[in-house]
Every structure is written in C-alpha cells, then in structure tokens.
Amino acid sequence: MNIEKLVRKNILNLKPYTSARQSHMEGILLDANENSFGSVVDDFENSNYNRYPDPFQKALRKKASDYLGIPESNLIFGVGSDEIIDLLIRTFCEPRIDNVIVCEPTYGMYRVACDINNVDVINVPLNEKYDIEYETIISHTNNNTKILFLCSPNNPTSNLLDKNVIRKLIAELNLIVVIDEAYIDFANDGGFVKEALTVPNLVVMRTFSKAWGMAGLRCGYCVAHEEIIRLLFKVKMPYNINKLTAMAVSQAIDNASVKDEYVKEIIKQREFLFNELKSNKKVINVLPSDTNFISFKVENPREVYNYLEKNGIIIRDRSNQFNFQGYLRVTVGTPDENKLFLKKLNEIL
Ligand SMILES: Cc1ncc(COP(=O)(O)O)c(C=O)c1O
C-alpha cells in the first residue's frame, strides 16, 4: 500500500505552517504576539492562557496513548471528530476530481464535508439489514475513489457493521478506509483501534462527545498509521485544540470510570426504551441498538414529531433520510425523560 499515491499533490508538496509554539513552550516568549502580561481569564491550573497551546498536542496524546494502550505517534486530536472528517477529505481528495464512498443512511457530515470541499460523493446504500456488502462497495470504486467512510455502530441505524466485510474491504481496496466509532462505547465490541496501528490505510475515529458527555468541549481523535497522522498534522490548523479543552479531556481520562458508569446506566435505559417501543403495537419497527439512541418506525412520523415538540420533547425526524422512510430517532434520556417521552408518544399514537 503506497499512501503517497493517495495524497493530493499539493498536500504532498505542502510546506506546513510553522507556528511559534512548535519550537518553544517555555522561556521568555516574545515570539507569537501574545499578551506577555497575562490573560483576562483566571489562570487556574497554571495553563498560561495568554500563550498559544501546544500544536503537537503532546500532553494530551500521551494521556490518551496510556489510556488506549497505543503509541502517541498513532494519534491526532481534532475539534470534534467533525474536524477529522474534514481533514481527511482535504488531505486525500482533489476537489472536482476525486470521490468518496458513503453508505447511506449514515452520518450526514461525511457528505456535507465533501460538498464543502467540492468532492464527489458516491452513495453505496446499506442493504436491507442496514449492513455493508463487499461486492457492491468494490464495484462502485474507481481510480479516483480516495476514501470509504464507514460508521460502526452506524448513525441512524444503530447497528455495528460486519467486521469481516470491513476487514476484507481494507485489505482489498487501494484507498483510505475510515471507521467512525463515535458510539463504540455503547456496543459490546472493542472496535478497530488496535488494527489501525499496523494497517496502512485504516483510520479509526472516536469522540469525547457521546459516552464521555463532553460535546460542548469539541474534542475527537483518530488512530491511524504514523504516515497518515503525519499528513493530518501537516494540514490541521496549528492550534486547533485549546488549552481548556485539553485540560478537560485530560481530567476526563483520569476519571474514565465515571464514563463507564454512564455507559452502564445509558445501556440499561436503552433496553427499557427498546422493550417499551417494541411492545407498542402502533410502532411499526424498532431497530436494535448498539448506541445511545433508538430509531423506530411509525406511520405518521411528522405528526408524532410535532406533537412531541409541542410538549417540549425534541427528538430527530429521520424519515426523509435515504432508505429510512418513517423513522424517528430518540436519544436515550434519563429515566424521567424516557418515561415522559413514552407517555407522550403513546398519546399521539
Ligand atoms: C457517527 C458520528 N460521528 C461523528 C459525530 C460528531 O462528533 P463530534 O462531536 O466529535 O464532532 C457524530 C455526532 O452526532 C456522529 O453521530
């Protein structure tokens, strides 16, 4: 596998921006036009907010590498995994020439990020079980296909994709295979992180926005072969992860057991919601979930959505998504929220 052949020429030849904090984080720092006197924000934990953050994300990568049991050189952090999606497209896809494969219904940002970057999207629909099929994906690739985005567990269908098919695709395809594992904490599966250390064309994305409960802080990361990580570092904004976020994420990793407790509670509530929806005769279908949400099918999704909204309960109407007619998506809430949701749902059904 020759990764260089997949990279855009301008990225290969790109002389990356050299930022001041790349070379020095300490000393008499008169190199970056910062405020040498201090910061308006209280400087708790001695983070020196008047100084730019570390462009190499060294402390954060060390923390995450210890937690995940992988080398730091295989990790890069982004402003949410949404930034990683954009970075991958900008690194590998030549606008108006290259294309990307997505398997819909799936997370909408892959397509939006391609549209923004003027990169064609080829939709290879998931099958009737909302899984991927080896032959169909292979037959849709061409010489300009650079990335295949897979989401496992998938949003909004909430299932894990077939691991054997994924492995076959990674081995067979001469392109970057991205597995978005935003919801992996809620699945009984370890995911692909370990495999991404040795496989040259595999990128695994994770986020602190879901199980860790840190969506407001904007932090995600990906694990990949060092060569890919080096390319992404070349393209990313120098100071993408701010010091407050880095500190919060570092603290969160120290408290990982709290995340594990949340996951247990959310799974318990997910099973409760699933069973209640399943036993409701007016609900046409409920998809089993490996995530923190449940998608269910009703006859009149818009009407149901509107009634819930009028009652202050906001879910997601996914009924207009490709291959997902009739489906609504509800995030697992607290026990009280779930009970109220079910009560109001029953009223409208
Ligand atoms: C599958 C999937 N990937 C990524 C994201 C975005 O994650 P982040 O908040 O890290 O940008 C979401 C958010 O809903 C998602 O559903």
PDBQT file of the ligand as one rigid body, heavy atoms in Angstrom, charges set to zero:
ROOT
HETATM    1  C1  LIG A 401     -21.394   8.982  13.709  1.00  0.00    +0.000 C 
HETATM    2  C2  LIG A 401     -20.979  10.308  14.221  1.00  0.00    +0.000 A 
HETATM    3  N1  LIG A 401     -19.705  10.703  14.037  1.00  0.00    +0.000 NA
HETATM    4  C3  LIG A 401     -19.284  11.889  14.482  1.00  0.00    +0.000 A 
HETATM    5  C4  LIG A 401     -20.139  12.757  15.143  1.00  0.00    +0.000 A 
HETATM    6  C5  LIG A 401     -19.627  14.104  15.565  1.00  0.00    +0.000 C 
HETATM    7  O1  LIG A 401     -18.813  14.000  16.613  1.00  0.00    +0.000 OA
HETATM    8  P1  LIG A 401     -18.014  15.260  17.203  1.00  0.00    +0.000 P 
HETATM    9  O2  LIG A 401     -18.923  15.902  18.202  1.00  0.00    +0.000 OA
HETATM   10  O3  LIG A 401     -16.814  14.621  17.809  1.00  0.00    +0.000 OA
HETATM   11  O4  LIG A 401     -17.688  16.170  16.060  1.00  0.00    +0.000 OA
HETATM   12  C6  LIG A 401     -21.460  12.387  15.365  1.00  0.00    +0.000 A 
HETATM   13  C7  LIG A 401     -22.384  13.303  16.063  1.00  0.00    +0.000 C 
HETATM   14  O5  LIG A 401     -23.557  13.148  16.126  1.00  0.00    +0.000 OA
HETATM   15  C8  LIG A 401     -21.894  11.130  14.883  1.00  0.00    +0.000 A 
HETATM   16  O6  LIG A 401     -23.160  10.714  15.030  1.00  0.00    +0.000 OA
ENDROOT
TORSDOF 0
